[in-house]
Amino acid sequence: MRLKHALFIPIALVLMAGVPALAADSVVVPKADLKWKDMGNGVTAAQVSGDMEKGKSRFFLTYPVGLVTPKHHHDADHYVTVLSGSITLTVDGKEHKLGPGSYFSMTKKASHTAKVEGNEPAVFFIEADGPWNVVGEK
């Protein structure tokens, strides 16, 4: 029984020592502090963590009303939540109507197109596993 107690305290101390390190990685960005960057064709992005050009990142992306993307892929796997607006996402020839709260992931350079539907821009939150790029396809 003493051995269990003797091991418990050092293990608890090690675990507690890691807590401040986790807190140091926290990110808080109020909407008013987002810095939007023009990505071309009316698309804008606001990075919240990482570096979109060099590696893993998390960012907001806005598509303007009426945007229809050409068929393309991204080299980095990425995971997307639709925050507002509506799009039709076409993957492997199948159309998916997506609105606020919808989720999709694009992995292994999956080819796709997107069309903004309705009278409101589409806003997404994206987590990318590597540098963000857009590679056009024929």
Long-range contacts (C-beta under 8 A, 24 or more apart in sequence): 34-60, 36-62, 41-67, 42-67, 43-67, 45-132, 50-128, 51-131, 52-128, 52-131, 52-132, 53-131, 53-132, 54-131, 55-130, 55-131, 56-127, 56-128, 56-129, 56-130, 57-127, 57-128, 57-132, 58-125, 58-126, 58-127, 58-128, 59-125, 59-126, 59-128, 59-132, 60-123, 60-124, 60-125, 60-126, 61-123, 61-124, 61-125, 61-126, 62-121, 62-122, 62-123, 62-124, 63-87, 63-114, 63-116, 63-121, 63-122, 63-123, 63-124, 64-116, 64-121, 65-116, 65-118, 65-119, 65-120, 65-121, 66-116, 67-114, 67-115, 67-116, 67-122, 68-113, 68-114, 68-115, 68-116, 69-113, 69-114, 69-115, 70-113, 70-136, 70-137, 71-111, 71-112, 71-113, 71-136, 71-137, 71-138, 72-111, 72-112, 72-113, 72-134, 72-135, 72-136, 72-137, 73-106, 73-109, 73-110, 73-111, 73-112, 73-135, 73-137, 74-106, 74-109, 74-128, 74-132, 74-133, 74-134, 74-135, 75-109, 75-130, 75-131, 75-133, 75-135, 76-128, 76-129, 76-130, 76-131, 76-132, 76-133, 77-105, 77-106, 77-107, 77-108, 77-128, 77-129, 77-130, 78-105, 78-106, 78-107, 78-126, 78-127, 78-128, 78-129, 78-132, 79-103, 79-104, 79-105, 79-126, 79-127, 80-104, 80-105, 80-106, 80-124, 80-125, 80-126, 81-124, 81-125, 82-122, 82-123, 82-124, 83-123, 83-124, 83-125, 84-120, 84-121, 84-122, 84-123, 85-116, 85-117, 85-118, 85-120, 85-121, 85-122, 85-123, 86-116, 86-117, 86-118, 86-120, 86-122, 87-114, 87-115, 87-116, 87-117, 87-122, 88-114, 88-115, 88-117, 89-113, 89-114, 90-114, 90-115, 109-135, 111-137
